[in-house]
Amino acid sequence: MGIPVQDFIRTIGKTPPPRIILFTAGKPPWGKEAFEPYLADEAVEKMIEHYVEKSLRDLALTIAYADETAPGQVAEQAQTLPFLVEQQVILVRNGNVYMNMPGEKKSPVTPLLDCLEAPPESTILMMVASTADKRKRLYKAFENNGAVVECPQLDDTRLALWIRERVSERNLSITQDAITALIDRAGSRLSDVMNALNLVCNFASGKPSVSKQDVLDACADVAEATVWALTDAIASSNPTAALEALHELLAMNKHPNEIMGTINWLLESAYRAHPQTQAAIGKRFVAEKVAPLARKFNVKRLVDALALCTRTHFALRTTGTNEQLLLELLIIKLAVARK
């Protein structure tokens, strides 16, 4: 039986953590999606924040990508006693790759299965997989020996509460009609909602409350010429123009996390607008604006670009590397790619 991700987040630091944790899809509310990566990342970051001392992250935190790392390597790291720290945390992203492997004796995933059957006391191993077959041995290993945390999209009531909590963290309040307008503008995907929320809260800075008019005024910022100039520069493989647009956004005092959210939103919108995907974008204006991106990248390369964004965003939040440098590297990698 899976644990709802928000229930899991509330227990972090209050009860001993499971030694192995799988963050994956769950049964979504009607009309919503089965996996919300933003919620999974929120839980992962809180776990790292609580169980890995920031000054010791080089020693106590290992991040692996299942499409780049053999499962046996993850098992070996998990079973190795950490150096100079009592406990290590291992995070495996893109866990679908392992989930899709067969579970027979000679499978590449067998060493990891053996490790999960008796999780080491010195290791917390977390895996993020957007889909997981409950019939597979790997899923059952997490379920029987640790925890499966289900991360579906929020229904509208919980989404509204989530928005209120994020606004409250900025010492602001928000009216109900402003929340409704924000959801209408951004939809249910939390990356889109957070991107819009950053714009709105920055716009309403200094006010006691965010109003519907603030949402309507601030969210026009997504369609600013500079953002679309960045889009066009990436689509035309012009890194110089793309970097100029990025620097303009930074000069407008746009926070790196906000810019990161905007880039991710552009790529997700291009994915939804791509003729080879079934996802609907829902906003004609946006679909037309991101059409050049959709023409530049095929579906696989859009998925790869989104994965690159995820890795950059995680590095932005956790590594202490210069934020502008990380953004510049991301923009260059996206822009230099050819059709």
C-alpha positions in Angstrom: 0.0 0.0 0.0 1.5 3.3 -1.1 1.9 6.3 1.1 0.5 9.7 -0.2 3.4 12.0 -0.7 2.1 14.8 1.4 1.6 12.4 4.3 5.1 11.2 3.9 6.5 14.8 3.8 4.8 15.5 7.1 6.6 12.6 8.8 10.1 13.6 7.7 12.2 14.2 10.8 9.4 13.0 13.2 9.8 9.3 12.7 12.7 7.1 11.7 13.0 7.1 7.9 12.6 3.9 5.8 15.9 2.6 4.6 14.6 2.4 1.0 12.0 4.6 -0.6 10.4 4.6 -4.0 8.7 7.8 -5.2 6.4 6.9 -8.1 3.0 7.4 -9.6 -0.3 6.9 -7.7 -4.0 6.9 -8.4 -4.7 10.5 -9.6 -7.9 12.5 -8.9 -10.3 12.7 -11.8 -8.8 14.5 -14.8 -5.3 14.7 -13.2 -2.0 13.0 -14.0 -0.7 9.9 -12.1 2.8 11.4 -11.4 3.7 14.9 -10.2 7.5 15.3 -10.3 7.5 18.5 -8.4 6.0 16.8 -5.3 8.5 13.9 -5.6 11.3 16.4 -5.8 9.9 18.3 -2.8 9.9 15.2 -0.7 13.4 14.2 -1.9 14.8 17.6 -1.1 13.3 17.6 2.4 14.8 14.2 3.0 18.3 15.4 1.9 17.9 18.6 3.9 17.1 16.6 7.1 19.4 13.6 6.8 22.5 15.1 5.0 24.4 17.9 6.7 25.1 20.5 4.1 28.8 20.7 4.8 29.2 17.0 4.4 27.2 16.5 1.1 30.3 15.5 -0.9 30.8 12.6 1.5 27.2 11.7 2.4 25.2 12.2 -0.7 25.4 10.3 -4.0 23.1 11.1 -6.9 22.9 8.5 -9.7 20.8 8.4 -12.9 19.5 5.0 -13.9 20.0 5.6 -17.6 23.8 6.2 -16.9 24.5 3.9 -13.9 24.2 0.2 -13.7 22.0 -1.1 -10.9 25.0 -3.1 -9.5 26.9 0.1 -9.0 24.1 1.5 -7.0 24.0 -1.7 -4.9 27.7 -1.6 -4.3 27.6 2.0 -3.2 24.7 1.3 -0.9 26.6 -1.6 0.7 29.8 0.4 1.2 30.2 2.0 4.6 30.3 5.7 4.3 33.5 7.5 4.9 33.7 9.9 7.9 30.0 10.0 8.3 27.6 7.7 10.1 25.0 7.6 7.3 24.9 8.1 3.5 21.9 9.0 1.3 21.7 7.7 -2.3 19.3 9.2 -4.8 18.5 7.4 -8.0 16.7 9.4 -10.7 15.1 8.1 -13.9 14.3 4.9 -12.0 11.9 3.7 -14.8 15.0 2.3 -16.5 15.5 -0.2 -13.6 11.8 -0.7 -13.2 11.6 -1.9 -16.8 14.4 -4.5 -16.4 13.3 -8.2 -16.0 13.5 -9.7 -12.6 15.0 -13.1 -13.4 18.2 -14.3 -11.7 20.7 -13.2 -14.4 19.1 -9.7 -14.8 21.3 -6.6 -14.4 18.9 -5.5 -11.6 19.5 -8.6 -9.5 22.4 -7.1 -7.3 20.1 -4.2 -6.5 17.2 -6.5 -5.6 19.5 -8.5 -3.3 20.6 -5.2 -1.6 17.0 -4.1 -1.2 16.0 -7.4 0.5 18.4 -6.5 3.4 18.9 -2.7 3.3 22.1 -1.5 5.0 21.6 0.4 8.2 24.1 3.0 7.1 22.2 3.9 3.9 19.0 5.6 2.9 18.3 4.8 -0.7 15.7 6.8 -2.6 14.5 6.1 -6.2 12.3 8.3 -8.3 10.4 6.6 -11.1 7.4 8.2 -12.9 5.9 4.8 -13.6 6.2 1.5 -11.8 4.7 -1.9 -12.4 3.4 -3.2 -9.1 4.0 -6.8 -10.3 7.7 -6.4 -10.7 10.1 -7.7 -8.1 11.8 -4.3 -7.8 8.5 -2.6 -6.8 7.7 -5.4 -4.4 11.2 -5.1 -2.8 10.6 -1.4 -2.0 7.0 -2.2 -0.8 8.0 -5.0 1.5 11.3 -3.7 2.9 10.8 0.1 2.8 8.2 2.5 1.5 6.4 3.3 -1.8 5.4 7.0 -1.8 2.8 7.8 -4.4 3.0 11.2 -6.1 -0.1 11.9 -8.2 -1.2 15.4 -9.1 -3.2 17.2 -6.5 -7.0 17.7 -6.8 -8.2 21.3 -7.0 -8.9 21.6 -3.2 -5.4 20.4 -2.2 -3.8 22.4 -5.0 -5.5 25.6 -3.6 -4.1 24.7 -0.1 -0.7 24.1 -1.6 -0.8 27.5 -3.2 -1.8 29.2 0.1 1.1 27.5 1.9 3.6 28.6 -0.7 2.3 32.2 -0.6 2.3 32.1 3.2 6.0 31.2 3.1 6.6 34.6 1.5 4.7 36.4 4.3 1.7 37.1 1.9 -1.9 35.9 1.8 -3.9 35.3 -1.4 -7.6 35.6 -2.1 -9.7 32.7 -3.3 -10.5 34.3 -6.6 -6.7 34.9 -7.1 -6.1 31.2 -6.5 -8.8 30.3 -9.1 -7.3 32.7 -11.6 -3.8 31.3 -11.0 -5.0 27.7 -11.5 -6.9 28.8 -14.7 -3.7 30.4 -16.0 -1.2 27.7 -15.0 -3.2 24.4 -14.9 -2.5 21.6 -12.5 1.2 20.9 -13.1 3.1 22.2 -10.1 6.1 23.4 -12.1 3.8 25.6 -14.1 1.9 26.7 -11.0 5.2 27.5 -9.2 6.5 29.5 -12.2 3.3 31.6 -12.2 3.4 31.9 -8.4 7.0 33.3 -8.5 5.8 35.9 -11.0 2.7 36.9 -9.0 4.5 37.1 -5.6 7.3 39.2 -7.0 4.7 41.4 -8.6 2.7 41.8 -5.4 5.8 42.3 -3.2 5.0 44.9 -0.6 1.3 44.3 -0.6 -0.5 42.4 2.2 -2.4 40.1 -0.1 -2.3 38.8 -3.7 -5.5 39.7 -5.6 -7.0 38.4 -8.7 -5.9 41.5 -10.6 -2.3 40.9 -9.4 -2.5 37.4 -11.0 -3.9 38.8 -14.3 -1.3 41.6 -14.4 1.7 39.5 -13.4 1.1 36.4 -15.4 1.4 38.5 -18.6 5.1 38.4 -17.7 5.3 34.9 -19.1 4.6 36.4 -22.5 7.2 39.1 -22.3 9.2 39.7 -25.4 12.4 38.7 -23.6 11.1 35.2 -22.8 9.9 34.7 -26.3 13.2 36.0 -27.6 15.0 33.4 -25.5 12.6 30.7 -27.0 13.3 31.8 -30.6 17.1 32.0 -30.0 17.1 28.4 -28.7 14.9 27.2 -31.5 17.1 28.9 -34.1 20.3 27.4 -32.5 21.7 30.9 -31.7 23.5 30.6 -28.4 24.7 34.3 -28.5 21.1 35.6 -28.8 20.0 33.1 -26.2 22.6 34.3 -23.7 21.7 37.9 -24.3 18.0 37.1 -23.5 19.1 35.3 -20.4 21.2 38.2 -19.2 18.3 40.5 -19.9 16.1 38.4 -17.6 18.7 38.5 -14.9 19.0 42.2 -15.3 15.3 42.5 -14.7 16.0 40.9 -11.2 14.4 37.6 -12.2 15.4 35.0 -9.7 17.4 32.1 -11.1 14.7 29.6 -9.9 12.1 31.7 -11.7 14.1 31.7 -14.9 14.7 27.9 -14.5 11.0 27.4 -14.1 10.3 29.4 -17.2 12.8 27.4 -19.3 11.2 24.2 -18.0 7.8 25.5 -18.8 8.8 26.4 -22.3 10.2 22.9 -23.0 7.2 21.2 -21.4 4.9 23.4 -23.6 6.9 22.5 -26.7 6.5 18.8 -25.7 2.8 19.2 -25.4 2.6 21.2 -28.7 4.7 18.6 -30.6 2.6 16.7 -33.2 4.0 13.3 -32.1 2.7 13.6 -28.5 -0.8 13.1 -27.3 -0.6 15.8 -24.6 -2.7 18.9 -25.2 -1.3 22.3 -24.5 -4.7 24.0 -24.1 -3.5 27.5 -24.9 -3.3 28.5 -28.5 -1.1 31.5 -28.0 1.5 29.5 -26.2 1.3 26.6 -28.7 2.1 29.1 -31.5 5.0 30.6 -29.6 6.7 27.3 -28.7 6.1 25.8 -32.2 9.7 26.6 -33.3 11.0 24.7 -30.3 8.7 21.7 -31.2 10.1 21.8 -34.7 13.7 21.9 -33.6 13.6 18.9 -31.2 12.1 15.5 -31.8 10.1 14.0 -28.9 13.1 12.0 -27.5 15.4 15.1 -27.5 12.7 17.2 -25.8 12.5 14.5 -23.1 16.3 14.7 -22.8 16.2 18.5 -22.7 13.7 18.3 -19.8 15.9 15.8 -18.0 18.8 18.2 -18.4 16.6 21.0 -16.9 15.8 18.8 -13.9 19.5 18.1 -13.3 20.4 21.8 -13.6 17.5 22.8 -11.3 18.6 20.3 -8.7 22.2 21.5 -9.0 20.9 25.1 -8.7 19.3 24.2 -5.4 21.8 21.9 -3.8 25.4 22.3 -5.0 26.3 25.9 -4.3 27.6 26.3 -7.8 27.4 29.8 -9.3 23.7 30.1 -10.3 24.4 32.3 -13.4 27.0 29.9 -14.6 24.6 26.9 -14.3 21.9 28.8 -16.3 24.4 29.9 -19.0 25.6 26.3 -19.4 22.0 25.1 -19.7 21.1 27.8 -22.3 24.3 27.0 -24.4 23.6 23.3 -24.4 20.0 23.8 -25.5 20.8 26.4 -28.1 23.8 24.7 -29.8 21.7 21.6 -30.4 20.8 21.3 -34.1 17.6 20.3 -35.7 
